[in-house]
């Protein structure tokens, strides 16, 4: 569900045959629609496309995810966290932060306000509220989505969205108010999600896609939760090489000019 961020339905080795079977359909669809390329993102397999297609393609390994096993005891899972993470979770509890599950559409609206502020701070576009409303109406009744909210003094200060699929919890949609970062609400929410998954007999918690760069803050944060690193591959199948070259050149030129304008 929403695989571009959550790891993908072809993340597991058992889905290798399904992935191989899907590719010809994608190529056929892209050709019929006169697409320049097909991009398949966040997959575990690095060897399938070259064995199936005689056309230009590229494979990049610039993303990864960390998978936390929910097997064993809860104390064992907590013990696998780095000391800094355990300390942050305990600090959030001591400073009065609590977690509850979103129960009404008003809760979703509150979460969306925090999410929108987050995206503005990151200078990125927000997904429309209608998307979250759709998830709430379609996914939640089937138990395929959860939203957990962190509160302090009866004020919602952070929230996370979790997709639930085939005994795996997928992390997505983290958002918090910057003025409450000292309370460590995100650490508390992540631990609550892991604890909830353990208590409801899930197999693993997928922290979601991050840059495969050990120096990045997001990578360091997710690695500190004690999960197993899985490299995710991005495939680009080029259907119209000449047109794709022209498009790429124009796109890069626009980006260069935009950066120059911003500097000026």
CORRA-V447248 format. One record per backbone hydrogen bond with DSSP energy under -0.5 kcal/mol. CO is the residue of the C=O (numbers start at 1). NH is the residue of the N-H. If there is no record, write none. Layout:
co->{CO	CO}
nh->{NH	NH}
This chain:
co->{2	2	3	5	8	10	12	13	15	16	17	18	19	20	21	22	23	24	25	26	27	28	29	30	31	36	36	38	38	39	40	43	47	48	48	49	49	53	56	58	60	62	63	64	65	66	66	67	67	68	73	74	75	76	77	78	82	82	83	84	85	86	87	88	89	90	91	92	93	98	100	104	105	106	107	108	109	110	111	112	113	114	115	116	117	118	119	120	128	128	129	130	131	132	133	134	135	135	139	139	140	144	146	147	148	149	150	150	151	152	155	157	158	159	160	161	162	163	165	167	167	168	168	169	169	170	172	175	176	177	178	180	181	184	185	186	187	188	189	190	191	192	193	194	195	196	197	198	203	204	205	205	206	210	211	213	216	217	218	219	220	222	223	224	228	230	232	233	233	234	235	236	236	237	237	240	241	242	243	244	245	246	247	248	249	250	251	252	253	254	255	256	257	258	259	260}
nh->{5	6	7	209	11	44	15	16	19	20	21	22	23	24	25	26	27	28	29	30	31	32	33	35	34	239	240	40	237	41	235	233	51	51	52	52	53	55	238	236	234	212	232	210	230	68	207	69	228	205	77	78	79	80	80	81	85	86	87	88	89	90	91	92	93	94	95	97	96	151	149	108	109	110	111	112	113	114	115	116	117	118	119	120	121	122	124	123	131	132	133	134	135	136	137	138	139	140	142	144	143	164	162	102	160	100	157	158	98	155	152	177	150	175	148	172	146	170	168	203	204	165	170	171	206	163	161	159	178	180	181	183	184	188	189	190	191	192	193	194	195	196	197	198	199	200	202	201	70	169	68	207	171	64	213	216	220	221	222	223	224	225	226	82	67	65	63	43	235	60	40	58	238	38	239	244	245	246	247	248	249	250	251	252	253	254	255	256	257	258	259	260	261	262	263	264}
